[in-house]
Amino acid sequence: MVVGRLNRKLIGWANYFCLGRVSPAYRAIDSHVRRTSQGDRDHALLLFLYNTGARASEAAHRTVGDLDFTSGTVRIVGKGRKQRQYLLWQESIQALRALAGARLSQEHGFLNRCGHPLKCEVTDHPKVTRRWANDPALMAFLRSL
């Protein structure tokens, strides 16, 4: 049997943010955002994304029924319909439980101010970009990357 050799290029190590690098940005966002219901949603969304490593589209399509508050886990259906299950931090569970409230299990977890499911394109919106661009602590963090 002849086995062909695969020539693969070494891409290198994956870049990721450790908690020490994310904390300054998280604190900057947390101090400005948590004054409104949208701020609470953004706080829960940031915790969810950092805790699970989920893609924005995966977070946007998550329903309340995907969460299991008893075991502290969330089920995510990703690319290729792959199902993954993640253990959530206690802080994430509390934020997501408060956000879910009395919603039905088939309702989306992250809603916009009109009560519609959050879309991934929200980060491209000029108002959102301007709001975060005016935060000096966040901008200093992003420049340091």
N, CA, C and O atoms as a MOPAC input file, in Angstrom:
PM7 MOZYME 1SCF
protein

 N      0.85000 1    -1.16900 1     0.00000 1
 C      0.00000 1     0.00000 1     0.00000 1
 C      0.89700 1     1.23300 1     0.00000 1
 O      1.84300 1     1.32000 1     0.78200 1
 N      0.59900 1     2.17600 1    -0.87000 1
 C      1.35800 1     3.41900 1    -0.96700 1
 C      0.52200 1     4.53300 1    -0.36200 1
 O     -0.63100 1     4.74800 1    -0.73800 1
 N      1.12000 1     5.22100 1     0.56400 1
 C      0.42400 1     6.32800 1     1.21000 1
 C      1.04400 1     7.61900 1     0.70500 1
 O      2.24800 1     7.83100 1     0.84700 1
 N      0.23100 1     8.47500 1     0.12200 1
 C      0.72800 1     9.75900 1    -0.37700 1
 C      1.02000 1    10.71000 1     0.76800 1
 O      0.35000 1    10.68500 1     1.80100 1
 N      2.00900 1    11.53600 1     0.57600 1
 C      2.39000 1    12.49800 1     1.60400 1
 C      1.60800 1    13.79000 1     1.39000 1
 O      1.53100 1    14.30800 1     0.27600 1
 N      1.04800 1    14.28400 1     2.43900 1
 C      0.30600 1    15.53500 1     2.35900 1
 C      1.23400 1    16.68100 1     2.73200 1
 O      1.81700 1    16.69100 1     3.81600 1
 N      1.36500 1    17.61800 1     1.85400 1
 C      2.16800 1    18.80600 1     2.14600 1
 C      1.25000 1    19.87100 1     2.72800 1
 O      0.45400 1    20.48800 1     2.02100 1
 N      1.37900 1    20.06300 1     3.99500 1
 C      0.54300 1    21.06200 1     4.65700 1
 C      1.42500 1    22.14800 1     5.24100 1
 O      2.48900 1    21.88900 1     5.80400 1
 N      0.96100 1    23.32800 1     5.09200 1
 C      1.67600 1    24.48400 1     5.61000 1
 C      1.30800 1    24.66900 1     7.08800 1
 O      0.13500 1    24.60200 1     7.45600 1
 N      2.30200 1    24.89700 1     7.91200 1
 C      2.05400 1    25.13300 1     9.33200 1
 C      1.51100 1    26.54600 1     9.49400 1
 O      2.17300 1    27.52100 1     9.13900 1
 N      0.33200 1    26.64200 1    10.01900 1
 C     -0.31500 1    27.94400 1    10.14800 1
 C      0.15000 1    28.66300 1    11.41000 1
 O      0.25600 1    29.88900 1    11.40200 1
 N      0.42000 1    27.96800 1    12.45200 1
 C      0.84500 1    28.59900 1    13.70500 1
 C     -0.20500 1    28.42400 1    14.79000 1
 O     -1.25700 1    27.82100 1    14.57600 1
 N      0.10100 1    28.95600 1    15.93500 1
 C     -0.79400 1    28.83900 1    17.08300 1
 C     -1.98400 1    29.76300 1    16.92000 1
 O     -1.87800 1    30.83700 1    16.32800 1
 N     -3.10400 1    29.33800 1    17.44700 1
 C     -4.30700 1    30.17300 1    17.40900 1
 C     -4.16200 1    31.30300 1    18.42000 1
 O     -3.65800 1    31.10200 1    19.52500 1
 N     -4.60400 1    32.48000 1    18.03200 1
 C     -4.60700 1    33.61200 1    18.95400 1
 C     -5.90200 1    33.58700 1    19.75100 1
 O     -6.97000 1    33.31700 1    19.20200 1
 N     -5.80800 1    33.86600 1    21.02800 1
 C     -6.99700 1    33.93300 1    21.85600 1
 C     -6.75800 1    34.95400 1    22.94600 1
 O     -5.61700 1    35.32200 1    23.22200 1
 N     -7.82100 1    35.40700 1    23.56000 1
 C     -7.72800 1    36.38800 1    24.62800 1
 C     -7.78400 1    35.66900 1    25.96500 1
 O     -8.72700 1    34.92400 1    26.23500 1
 N     -6.78000 1    35.88700 1    26.79900 1
 C     -6.83800 1    35.35100 1    28.15200 1
 C     -7.64000 1    36.34100 1    28.99900 1
 O     -7.87300 1    37.47400 1    28.57600 1
 N     -8.05400 1    35.92500 1    30.16600 1
 C     -8.89600 1    36.75400 1    31.01700 1
 C     -8.22000 1    38.07800 1    31.36300 1
 O     -8.89000 1    39.10700 1    31.45600 1
 N     -6.90800 1    38.06400 1    31.55300 1
 C     -6.18300 1    39.28700 1    31.87500 1
 C     -6.25100 1    40.32900 1    30.77600 1
 O     -6.23500 1    41.52800 1    31.05600 1
 N     -6.32700 1    39.88400 1    29.52100 1
 C     -6.40900 1    40.81600 1    28.39400 1
 C     -7.83700 1    41.30000 1    28.16800 1
 O     -8.04700 1    42.41000 1    27.67800 1
 N     -8.81000 1    40.48300 1    28.51900 1
 C    -10.20300 1    40.84200 1    28.28400 1
 C    -10.77000 1    41.68800 1    29.42100 1
 O    -11.65200 1    42.51600 1    29.19100 1
 N    -10.28000 1    41.49300 1    30.63700 1
 C    -10.84200 1    42.16800 1    31.80700 1
 C    -10.92300 1    43.68600 1    31.68700 1
 O    -11.96400 1    44.24600 1    32.03100 1
 N     -9.87300 1    44.39700 1    31.21500 1
 C     -9.99500 1    45.85600 1    31.11000 1
 C    -11.12800 1    46.29300 1    30.17900 1
 O    -11.85700 1    47.23600 1    30.48800 1
 N    -11.27500 1    45.62500 1    29.06300 1
 C    -12.35300 1    45.97100 1    28.12900 1
 C    -13.70600 1    45.64400 1    28.74700 1
 O    -14.66300 1    46.40800 1    28.61800 1
 N    -13.77100 1    44.51000 1    29.41200 1
 C    -15.02700 1    44.09400 1    30.02500 1
 C    -15.44600 1    45.08800 1    31.10500 1
 O    -16.62000 1    45.44900 1    31.19400 1
 N    -14.49300 1    45.53200 1    31.92900 1
 C    -14.80300 1    46.51300 1    32.97500 1
 C    -15.23900 1    47.84100 1    32.36600 1
 O    -16.16500 1    48.48100 1    32.86400 1
 N    -14.57000 1    48.25700 1    31.28400 1
 C    -14.93200 1    49.51500 1    30.62600 1
 C    -16.34500 1    49.44300 1    30.07000 1
 O    -17.12200 1    50.38700 1    30.21500 1
 N    -16.67200 1    48.34900 1    29.45000 1
 C    -18.01200 1    48.17200 1    28.89400 1
 C    -19.02600 1    48.05900 1    30.02500 1
 O    -20.09600 1    48.66700 1    29.97100 1
 N    -18.68900 1    47.28300 1    31.04400 1
 C    -19.60200 1    47.03200 1    32.14900 1
 C    -19.99000 1    48.32100 1    32.86300 1
 O    -21.14700 1    48.48700 1    33.25000 1
 N    -19.03600 1    49.23900 1    33.04400 1
 C    -19.32300 1    50.46600 1    33.77900 1
 C    -20.25900 1    51.39100 1    33.01100 1
 O    -20.98900 1    52.16700 1    33.62700 1
 N    -20.25400 1    51.32800 1    31.68300 1
 C    -21.09000 1    52.20900 1    30.87600 1
 C    -22.42800 1    51.58700 1    30.49500 1
 O    -23.42000 1    52.29900 1    30.33700 1
 N    -22.46100 1    50.30700 1    30.35100 1
 C    -23.58300 1    49.64800 1    29.69600 1
 C    -24.71300 1    49.25400 1    30.62700 1
 O    -25.87400 1    49.35100 1    30.22900 1
 N    -24.44200 1    48.82500 1    31.82000 1
 C    -25.42900 1    48.13500 1    32.64500 1
 C    -26.51500 1    49.04300 1    33.21400 1
 O    -27.14600 1    48.68600 1    34.20800 1
 N    -26.74500 1    50.18700 1    32.61800 1
 C    -27.76800 1    51.10000 1    33.12700 1
 C    -29.12600 1    50.89400 1    32.46100 1
 O    -30.11400 1    51.48700 1    32.89500 1
 N    -29.19700 1    50.07700 1    31.42800 1
 C    -30.43500 1    49.88000 1    30.67200 1
 C    -30.68400 1    48.38800 1    30.46900 1
 O    -29.81500 1    47.55700 1    30.73300 1
 N    -31.89200 1    48.06300 1    29.99400 1
 C    -32.17900 1    46.65500 1    29.70200 1
 C    -31.32300 1    46.16900 1    28.54000 1
 O    -30.91200 1    45.00900 1    28.51700 1
 N    -31.04700 1    47.05300 1    27.56700 1
 C    -30.14900 1    46.67700 1    26.47500 1
 C    -28.73800 1    46.45900 1    27.01300 1
 O    -28.00300 1    45.60500 1    26.51800 1
 N    -28.36900 1    47.22900 1    28.01900 1
 C    -27.06300 1    47.05500 1    28.64200 1
 C    -26.95100 1    45.71300 1    29.33800 1
 O    -25.90900 1    45.05900 1    29.27600 1
 N    -28.02800 1    45.29900 1    30.00500 1
 C    -28.03200 1    43.97800 1    30.63900 1
 C    -27.92300 1    42.87700 1    29.58700 1
 O    -27.24300 1    41.87300 1    29.79600 1
 N    -28.60400 1    43.07600 1    28.44600 1
 C    -28.50700 1    42.10500 1    27.35100 1
 C    -27.07600 1    42.04000 1    26.81600 1
 O    -26.54200 1    40.95200 1    26.60100 1
 N    -26.45300 1    43.20900 1    26.60000 1
 C    -25.07600 1    43.24100 1    26.10100 1
 C    -24.12000 1    42.58300 1    27.08500 1
 O    -23.19400 1    41.88000 1    26.67800 1
 N    -24.33700 1    42.80500 1    28.37400 1
 C    -23.51100 1    42.19600 1    29.41800 1
 C    -23.62400 1    40.67300 1    29.35900 1
 O    -22.61600 1    39.96600 1    29.38000 1
 N    -24.86600 1    40.17400 1    29.28500 1
 C    -25.08400 1    38.72300 1    29.20400 1
 C    -24.49500 1    38.15500 1    27.91500 1
 O    -23.94600 1    37.05300 1    27.91400 1
 N    -24.60700 1    38.90100 1    26.82400 1
 C    -24.07000 1    38.44800 1    25.53800 1
 C    -22.54800 1    38.35700 1    25.57900 1
 O    -21.97100 1    37.39100 1    25.07800 1
 N    -21.89400 1    39.35600 1    26.17200 1
 C    -20.43200 1    39.31100 1    26.29300 1
 C    -19.98500 1    38.12800 1    27.14100 1
 O    -19.04500 1    37.41800 1    26.78400 1
 N    -20.66400 1    37.92000 1    28.26500 1
 C    -20.33800 1    36.76400 1    29.10700 1
 C    -20.52300 1    35.46600 1    28.33400 1
 O    -19.67200 1    34.57700 1    28.38400 1
 N    -21.63300 1    35.36200 1    27.62200 1
 C    -21.94400 1    34.15000 1    26.86300 1
 C    -20.88400 1    33.88300 1    25.79600 1
 O    -20.39300 1    32.76100 1    25.66900 1
 N    -20.53500 1    34.91000 1    25.03400 1
 C    -19.56000 1    34.73800 1    23.95400 1
 C    -18.18600 1    34.35300 1    24.49500 1
 O    -17.52800 1    33.46900 1    23.94700 1
 N    -17.75100 1    35.01500 1    25.56800 1
 C    -16.43000 1    34.71200 1    26.11400 1
 C    -16.41700 1    33.35300 1    26.80700 1
 O    -15.44200 1    32.60800 1    26.70900 1
 N    -17.50200 1    33.03400 1    27.50700 1
 C    -17.59800 1    31.77100 1    28.23100 1
 C    -17.60200 1    30.56800 1    27.28200 1
 O    -16.94700 1    29.56200 1    27.55400 1
 N    -18.33600 1    30.67100 1    26.17600 1
 C    -18.51000 1    29.52400 1    25.28700 1
 C    -17.60300 1    29.53800 1    24.06800 1
 O    -17.31600 1    28.48400 1    23.50100 1
 N    -17.14800 1    30.71600 1    23.65700 1
 C    -16.38500 1    30.81200 1    22.41600 1
 C    -17.27700 1    30.66300 1    21.19300 1
 O    -16.79500 1    30.37400 1    20.09800 1
 N    -18.57300 1    30.86000 1    21.38000 1
 C    -19.53300 1    30.70900 1    20.28100 1
 C    -19.36500 1    31.81700 1    19.25300 1
 O    -18.91800 1    32.91800 1    19.57400 1
 N    -19.72600 1    31.51300 1    18.02800 1
 C    -19.75800 1    32.52300 1    16.97300 1
 C    -20.94500 1    33.44700 1    17.23300 1
 O    -21.89600 1    33.07600 1    17.92100 1
 N    -20.87700 1    34.65600 1    16.67300 1
 C    -21.97300 1    35.61700 1    16.84200 1
 C    -23.28600 1    35.03900 1    16.32400 1
 O    -24.33300 1    35.22700 1    16.94300 1
 N    -23.23400 1    34.34100 1    15.19900 1
 C    -24.45900 1    33.75900 1    14.63500 1
 C    -25.01800 1    32.66800 1    15.54800 1
 O    -26.23400 1    32.51600 1    15.66100 1
 N    -24.14000 1    31.91200 1    16.19500 1
 C    -24.59200 1    30.86400 1    17.11300 1
 C    -25.27700 1    31.47600 1    18.32700 1
 O    -26.28300 1    30.95300 1    18.80500 1
 N    -24.73500 1    32.58000 1    18.82500 1
 C    -25.34900 1    33.26400 1    19.96500 1
 C    -26.68900 1    33.87000 1    19.56600 1
 O    -27.65300 1    33.81100 1    20.33100 1
 N    -26.75200 1    34.45300 1    18.36900 1
 C    -27.98300 1    35.10000 1    17.91100 1
 C    -29.11800 1    34.09900 1    17.73600 1
 O    -30.28000 1    34.44800 1    17.94200 1
 N    -28.80900 1    32.87600 1    17.36300 1
 C    -29.84100 1    31.86800 1    17.11700 1
 C    -30.15900 1    31.01400 1    18.34200 1
 O    -31.00500 1    30.12400 1    18.26300 1
 N    -29.50600 1    31.26400 1    19.46100 1
 C    -29.75000 1    30.48500 1    20.67300 1
 C    -31.13200 1    30.80900 1    21.23700 1
 O    -31.52800 1    31.97200 1    21.30900 1
 N    -31.84800 1    29.77500 1    21.63000 1
 C    -33.16700 1    29.97300 1    22.23900 1
 C    -33.06500 1    29.73700 1    23.74300 1
 O    -32.07800 1    29.19000 1    24.23700 1
 N    -34.09500 1    30.15700 1    24.45200 1
 C    -34.13200 1    29.95300 1    25.90500 1
 C    -34.09100 1    28.46200 1    26.22000 1
 O    -33.51300 1    28.06000 1    27.23000 1
 N    -34.69600 1    27.64000 1    25.36800 1
 C    -34.71300 1    26.19500 1    25.57700 1
 C    -33.35100 1    25.53600 1    25.43800 1
 O    -33.16400 1    24.40700 1    25.89200 1
 N    -32.39000 1    26.22400 1    24.81600 1
 C    -31.03800 1    25.67700 1    24.68800 1
 C    -30.27800 1    25.72600 1    26.01100 1
 O    -29.26600 1    25.04800 1    26.18400 1
 N    -30.78000 1    26.53600 1    26.94000 1
 C    -30.13600 1    26.67500 1    28.25200 1
 C    -30.71400 1    25.66400 1    29.22800 1
 O    -31.91900 1    25.41400 1    29.24600 1
 N    -29.84300 1    25.09200 1    30.03400 1
 C    -30.28300 1    24.22700 1    31.12400 1
 C    -29.72600 1    24.83100 1    32.40600 1
 O    -28.56600 1    24.61700 1    32.75600 1
 N    -30.57600 1    25.59300 1    33.10400 1
 C    -30.11900 1    26.29400 1    34.30200 1
 C    -29.82300 1    25.33200 1    35.44600 1
 O    -29.02600 1    25.65600 1    36.32700 1
 N    -30.44300 1    24.16200 1    35.45200 1
 C    -30.21100 1    23.18400 1    36.51200 1
 C    -28.78900 1    22.64800 1    36.45800 1
 O    -28.09900 1    22.60100 1    37.47600 1
 N    -28.35400 1    22.24600 1    35.27600 1
 C    -26.99200 1    21.70900 1    35.13800 1
 C    -25.97800 1    22.79000 1    34.78800 1
 O    -24.77200 1    22.54400 1    34.82000 1
 N    -26.46100 1    23.99300 1    34.45100 1
 C    -25.55500 1    25.08700 1    34.10700 1
 C    -24.88200 1    24.89600 1    32.76100 1
 O    -23.70500 1    25.21700 1    32.59700 1
 N    -25.63200 1    24.37300 1    31.79400 1
 C    -25.06200 1    24.12300 1    30.47100 1
 C    -25.89700 1    24.79800 1    29.39100 1
 O    -27.04600 1    25.17900 1    29.61500 1
 N    -25.30000 1    24.93400 1    28.23000 1
 C    -25.99600 1    25.44700 1    27.05500 1
 C    -25.65800 1    24.55000 1    25.87600 1
 O    -24.52100 1    24.10300 1    25.72300 1
 N    -26.66600 1    24.29400 1    25.04200 1
 C    -26.47000 1    23.49200 1    23.83300 1
 C    -26.44100 1    24.44800 1    22.65600 1
 O    -27.34000 1    25.27300 1    22.49200 1
 N    -25.40300 1    24.33500 1    21.83500 1
 C    -25.24100 1    25.20500 1    20.67100 1
 C    -25.16900 1    24.34000 1    19.42200 1
 O    -24.41600 1    23.36800 1    19.36400 1
 N    -25.96100 1    24.70900 1    18.43200 1
 C    -25.89600 1    24.04800 1    17.12900 1
 C    -25.07800 1    24.95900 1    16.22700 1
 O    -25.48100 1    26.08600 1    15.93900 1
 N    -23.92800 1    24.46500 1    15.78400 1
 C    -23.00400 1    25.28200 1    15.01300 1
 C    -22.97000 1    24.92600 1    13.54900 1
 O    -23.92400 1    24.38200 1    12.99300 1
 N    -21.84100 1    25.25000 1    12.93400 1
 C    -21.64900 1    24.97000 1    11.51200 1
 C    -21.79100 1    23.47600 1    11.25000 1
 O    -21.36900 1    22.64800 1    12.05700 1
 N    -22.38500 1    23.14900 1    10.12200 1
 C    -22.56700 1    21.74400 1     9.77900 1
 C    -23.52400 1    21.02500 1    10.70200 1
 O    -23.50300 1    19.79800 1    10.79300 1
 N    -24.37100 1    21.79000 1    11.39300 1
 C    -25.35200 1    21.25100 1    12.34600 1
 C    -24.70900 1    20.43800 1    13.46800 1
 O    -25.33900 1    19.54700 1    14.04000 1
 N    -23.45800 1    20.75000 1    13.77600 1
 C    -22.79100 1    20.07700 1    14.89400 1
 C    -23.35500 1    20.61700 1    16.20000 1
 O    -23.49900 1    21.82600 1    16.37900 1
 N    -23.67000 1    19.70400 1    17.10400 1
 C    -24.17800 1    20.11500 1    18.40400 1
 C    -23.06500 1    20.03400 1    19.43100 1
 O    -22.37200 1    19.02300 1    19.54800 1
 N    -22.91000 1    21.12500 1    20.17400 1
 C    -21.91600 1    21.17200 1    21.24400 1
 C    -22.62700 1    21.58600 1    22.52900 1
 O    -23.64400 1    22.27800 1    22.50700 1
 N    -22.06400 1    21.14300 1    23.63800 1
 C    -22.62000 1    21.51300 1    24.92800 1
 C    -21.50900 1    22.11900 1    25.77200 1
 O    -20.40900 1    21.57100 1    25.85200 1
 N    -21.80200 1    23.25700 1    26.40500 1
 C    -20.80900 1    23.97200 1    27.19700 1
 C    -21.29400 1    24.13600 1    28.62500 1
 O    -22.48200 1    24.33200 1    28.87900 1
 N    -20.35700 1    24.05300 1    29.54500 1
 C    -20.62300 1    24.34300 1    30.94400 1
 C    -20.46900 1    25.84800 1    31.13100 1
 O    -19.46700 1    26.42500 1    30.70800 1
 N    -21.44600 1    26.48500 1    31.75700 1
 C    -21.42800 1    27.93300 1    31.92400 1
 C    -20.90600 1    28.32700 1    33.29600 1
 O    -21.07500 1    27.59400 1    34.27000 1
 N    -20.26700 1    29.49500 1    33.36500 1
 C    -19.83000 1    30.04700 1    34.64000 1
 C    -21.06800 1    30.47100 1    35.41700 1
 O    -22.12700 1    30.70300 1    34.83300 1
 N    -20.93300 1    30.56800 1    36.72400 1
 C    -22.04400 1    30.98800 1    37.57700 1
 C    -22.51500 1    32.39300 1    37.19900 1
 O    -23.71700 1    32.65600 1    37.16600 1
 N    -21.58000 1    33.29000 1    36.91700 1
 C    -21.92900 1    34.66500 1    36.52800 1
 C    -22.72200 1    34.67800 1    35.21300 1
 O    -23.66000 1    35.45900 1    35.05300 1
 N    -22.33800 1    33.81300 1    34.28500 1
 C    -23.06000 1    33.71200 1    33.01200 1
 C    -24.47100 1    33.18400 1    33.23400 1
 O    -25.42500 1    33.68200 1    32.63400 1
 N    -24.60600 1    32.18100 1    34.09000 1
 C    -25.92000 1    31.60100 1    34.37600 1
 C    -26.84900 1    32.65600 1    34.96600 1
 O    -28.00400 1    32.76600 1    34.55700 1
 N    -26.34800 1    33.43400 1    35.92700 1
 C    -27.17400 1    34.46200 1    36.55700 1
 C    -27.61700 1    35.51300 1    35.55200 1
 O    -28.78000 1    35.91500 1    35.54400 1
 N    -26.69100 1    35.96500 1    34.69900 1
 C    -27.02700 1    36.99200 1    33.70500 1
 C    -28.02500 1    36.45900 1    32.68100 1
 O    -28.96400 1    37.16100 1    32.30600 1
 N    -27.82800 1    35.23200 1    32.23200 1
 C    -28.73200 1    34.64400 1    31.23700 1
 C    -30.10200 1    34.32700 1    31.83200 1
 O    -31.12000 1    34.46000 1    31.15200 1
 N    -30.13200 1    33.90900 1    33.09600 1
 C    -31.41100 1    33.62800 1    33.76300 1
 C    -32.22000 1    34.92000 1    33.90000 1
 O    -33.42600 1    34.93300 1    33.65400 1
 N    -31.55000 1    36.00000 1    34.29100 1
 C    -32.23300 1    37.29100 1    34.41400 1
 C    -32.73500 1    37.77100 1    33.05300 1
 O    -33.81800 1    38.34600 1    32.95000 1
 N    -31.95000 1    37.53300 1    32.02500 1
 C    -32.32600 1    37.94700 1    30.67000 1
 C    -33.50100 1    37.12000 1    30.14400 1
 O    -34.38700 1    37.65500 1    29.47800 1
 N    -33.50900 1    35.82800 1    30.43800 1
 C    -34.56700 1    34.94000 1    29.94200 1
 C    -35.90600 1    35.24500 1    30.60100 1
 O    -36.95200 1    35.17700 1    29.95500 1
 N    -35.87300 1    35.57900 1    31.88600 1
 C    -37.10700 1    35.89900 1    32.59100 1
 C    -38.13900 1    34.79900 1    32.46100 1
 O    -37.85200 1    33.63400 1    32.73500 1
 N    -39.34700 1    35.16900 1    32.04100 1
 C    -40.44600 1    34.20500 1    31.91100 1
 C    -40.70300 1    33.84200 1    30.45300 1
 O    -41.81500 1    33.44800 1    30.10100 1
 N    -39.70200 1    33.96800 1    29.61500 1
 C    -39.88700 1    33.66000 1    28.18500 1
 C    -40.06700 1    32.16400 1    27.96200 1
 O    -39.60800 1    31.33900 1    28.75300 1
 N    -40.74200 1    31.83800 1    26.87300 1
 C    -40.95300 1    30.44000 1    26.49400 1
 C    -39.66500 1    29.84400 1    25.95000 1
 O    -38.78200 1    30.57300 1    25.49800 1
 N    -39.55500 1    28.52500 1    25.99100 1
 C    -38.31400 1    27.85700 1    25.60000 1
 C    -37.97800 1    28.02000 1    24.12200 1
 O    -36.80600 1    27.93200 1    23.75500 1
 N    -38.97100 1    28.25700 1    23.26100 1
 C    -38.67000 1    28.39000 1    21.83500 1
 C    -38.32200 1    29.82800 1    21.44300 1
 O    -37.95600 1    30.07100 1    20.29300 1
 N    -38.42600 1    30.78400 1    22.36900 1
 C    -38.09100 1    32.17600 1    22.06600 1
 C    -36.58000 1    32.36800 1    22.06100 1
 O    -35.85200 1    31.67400 1    22.77100 1
 N    -36.12100 1    33.31100 1    21.25700 1
 C    -34.69200 1    33.60700 1    21.17800 1
 C    -34.19800 1    34.19500 1    22.49700 1
 O    -34.94700 1    34.86400 1    23.20900 1
 N    -32.94800 1    33.94000 1    22.81000 1
 C    -32.37400 1    34.41200 1    24.06200 1
 C    -31.99000 1    35.87500 1    24.04100 1
 O    -32.16200 1    36.57400 1    25.03900 1
 N    -31.47500 1    36.34900 1    22.92100 1
 C    -31.02200 1    37.73400 1    22.81500 1
 C    -31.94100 1    38.48400 1    21.86000 1
 O    -31.99600 1    38.18400 1    20.66800 1
 N    -32.66400 1    39.47100 1    22.40300 1
 C    -33.63300 1    40.23800 1    21.62100 1
 C    -33.19400 1    41.69200 1    21.51800 1
 O    -32.50300 1    42.20600 1    22.39800 1
 N    -33.60200 1    42.35600 1    20.42600 1
 C    -33.30900 1    43.78200 1    20.29100 1
 C    -34.34800 1    44.58200 1    21.07100 1
 O    -35.21000 1    43.99600 1    21.72700 1
 N    -34.27900 1    45.89500 1    21.01000 1
 C    -35.17800 1    46.72200 1    21.82200 1
 C    -36.63900 1    46.61000 1    21.39400 1
 O    -37.53800 1    46.94700 1    22.16500 1
 N    -36.88200 1    46.13900 1    20.17200 1
 C    -38.25400 1    45.94700 1    19.67900 1
 C    -38.78600 1    44.55200 1    20.00200 1
 O    -39.93900 1    44.24600 1    19.70000 1
 N    -37.95500 1    43.70400 1    20.61500 1
 C    -38.37800 1    42.35700 1    20.97000 1
 C    -38.15800 1    41.32800 1    19.88400 1
 O    -38.63800 1    40.20000 1    19.99400 1
 N    -37.43700 1    41.69900 1    18.83100 1
 C    -37.12300 1    40.77000 1    17.74400 1
 C    -35.76200 1    40.12500 1    18.00000 1
 O    -34.94000 1    40.69100 1    18.72000 1
 N    -35.51300 1    38.95200 1    17.42200 1
 C    -34.20700 1    38.30100 1    17.61300 1
 C    -33.05900 1    39.19700 1    17.16000 1
 O    -33.15000 1    39.88400 1    16.14300 1
 N    -31.99500 1    39.17600 1    17.92500 1
 C    -30.80400 1    39.95500 1    17.60000 1
 C    -30.17200 1    39.39300 1    16.33700 1
 O    -30.13900 1    38.17900 1    16.14000 1
 N    -29.67100 1    40.27700 1    15.48100 1
 C    -29.02200 1    39.84800 1    14.24400 1
 C    -27.52000 1    40.04100 1    14.36900 1
 O    -27.06100 1    40.87500 1    15.15100 1
 N    -26.76400 1    39.28500 1    13.61400 1
 C    -25.30400 1    39.36300 1    13.66400 1
 C    -24.78400 1    40.68200 1    13.11900 1
 O    -23.70600 1    41.12500 1    13.51500 1
 N    -25.52300 1    41.31900 1    12.22400 1
 C    -25.06200 1    42.54200 1    11.57700 1
 C    -25.11400 1    43.75700 1    12.49300 1
 O    -24.74500 1    44.85300 1    12.07100 1
 N    -25.56200 1    43.59300 1    13.73300 1
 C    -25.70800 1    44.73300 1    14.63300 1
 C    -24.37500 1    45.43700 1    14.88700 1
 O    -24.36600 1    46.64100 1    15.14600 1
 N    -23.26300 1    44.73100 1    14.82100 1
 C    -21.96500 1    45.34700 1    15.07500 1
 C    -21.53300 1    46.26400 1    13.95000 1
 O    -20.64200 1    47.09200 1    14.13800 1
 N    -22.15500 1    46.13300 1    12.76600 1
 C    -21.83200 1    47.01000 1    11.64800 1
 C    -22.65300 1    48.29200 1    11.66000 1
 O    -22.45600 1    49.16400 1    10.81300 1
 N    -23.56100 1    48.41300 1    12.60300 1
 C    -24.43500 1    49.57500 1    12.65600 1
 C    -23.65100 1    50.80300 1    13.11800 1
 O    -22.90200 1    50.70900 1    14.09000 1
 N    -23.79900 1    51.95800 1    12.44800 1
 C    -23.01700 1    53.15400 1    12.79000 1
 C    -23.19900 1    53.63000 1    14.22100 1
 O    -22.23500 1    54.07500 1    14.84400 1
 N    -24.43800 1    53.54700 1    14.77100 1
 C    -24.65100 1    54.00800 1    16.14400 1
 C    -23.87100 1    53.15700 1    17.14000 1
 O    -23.28700 1    53.68400 1    18.08700 1
 N    -23.86300 1    51.85500 1    16.92900 1
 C    -23.13600 1    50.95300 1    17.82100 1
 C    -21.64200 1    51.23600 1    17.73300 1
 O    -20.95900 1    51.31800 1    18.75400 1
 N    -21.13900 1    51.38400 1    16.52000 1
 C    -19.71500 1    51.65200 1    16.32200 1
 C    -19.31600 1    52.96500 1    16.98200 1
 O    -18.28500 1    53.03400 1    17.65100 1
 N    -20.12800 1    54.01300 1    16.79700 1
 C    -19.82200 1    55.32000 1    17.40100 1
 C    -19.83300 1    55.23900 1    18.92100 1
 O    -18.97200 1    55.82000 1    19.58200 1
 N    -20.80300 1    54.52200 1    19.47800 1
 C    -20.92100 1    54.44100 1    20.93500 1
 C    -19.66400 1    53.83700 1    21.54800 1
 O    -19.14700 1    54.35500 1    22.53800 1
 N    -19.16600 1    52.73900 1    20.96500 1
 C    -17.99000 1    52.08800 1    21.53100 1
 C    -16.70900 1    52.81100 1    21.14900 1
 O    -15.72400 1    52.72700 1    21.88100 1
 N    -16.69200 1    53.51400 1    20.03300 1
 C    -15.49200 1    54.25200 1    19.62500 1
 C    -15.22400 1    55.42800 1    20.54900 1
 O    -14.09100 1    55.90500 1    20.61200 1
 N    -16.22900 1    55.91000 1    21.26700 1
 C    -16.05200 1    57.03000 1    22.19200 1
 C    -15.59000 1    56.59200 1    23.57500 1
 O    -15.41000 1    57.43800 1    24.45200 1
 N    -15.39600 1    55.32600 1    23.79000 1
 C    -14.94700 1    54.83200 1    25.08600 1
 C    -13.42500 1    54.73200 1    25.07800 1
 O    -12.87500 1    53.84200 1    24.43000 1
 N    -12.72400 1    55.63600 1    25.79200 1
 C    -11.25400 1    55.64500 1    25.73300 1
 C    -10.60500 1    54.37400 1    26.27400 1
 O     -9.58600 1    53.93000 1    25.74300 1
 N    -11.17700 1    53.78400 1    27.32000 1
 C    -10.57900 1    52.56600 1    27.88600 1
 C    -10.66100 1    51.41300 1    26.89400 1
 O     -9.70800 1    50.64900 1    26.74200 1
 N    -11.79400 1    51.29000 1    26.22500 1
 C    -11.95500 1    50.22000 1    25.24800 1
 C    -11.04200 1    50.44200 1    24.05000 1
 O    -10.42900 1    49.49700 1    23.55300 1
 N    -10.94800 1    51.68000 1    23.58500 1
 C    -10.09400 1    51.96900 1    22.43000 1
 C     -8.62200 1    51.71100 1    22.77100 1
 O     -7.87500 1    51.21100 1    21.93000 1
 N     -8.19900 1    52.04600 1    23.99200 1
 C     -6.81800 1    51.77300 1    24.40500 1
 C     -6.55600 1    50.27100 1    24.42100 1
 O     -5.48500 1    49.81600 1    24.01900 1
 N     -7.53800 1    49.50800 1    24.88600 1
 C     -7.40000 1    48.05500 1    24.89300 1
 C     -7.25400 1    47.51500 1    23.47200 1
 O     -6.37200 1    46.69700 1    23.20600 1
 N     -8.10900 1    47.96600 1    22.56700 1
 C     -8.06300 1    47.47700 1    21.18700 1
 C     -6.75900 1    47.86000 1    20.49400 1
 O     -6.23200 1    47.08400 1    19.69600 1
 N     -6.23100 1    49.05500 1    20.79400 1
 C     -4.95200 1    49.46200 1    20.19700 1
 C     -3.79700 1    48.60900 1    20.71000 1
 O     -2.79100 1    48.44200 1    20.02000 1
 N     -3.94000 1    48.06900 1    21.92500 1
 C     -2.84700 1    47.28600 1    22.51400 1
 C     -2.73700 1    45.88600 1    21.92300 1
 O     -1.74900 1    45.19300 1    22.16800 1
 N     -3.72200 1    45.46000 1    21.15800 1
 C     -3.71500 1    44.10000 1    20.59900 1
 C     -2.69600 1    43.94300 1    19.50200 1
 O     -2.56700 1    42.86000 1    18.93100 1

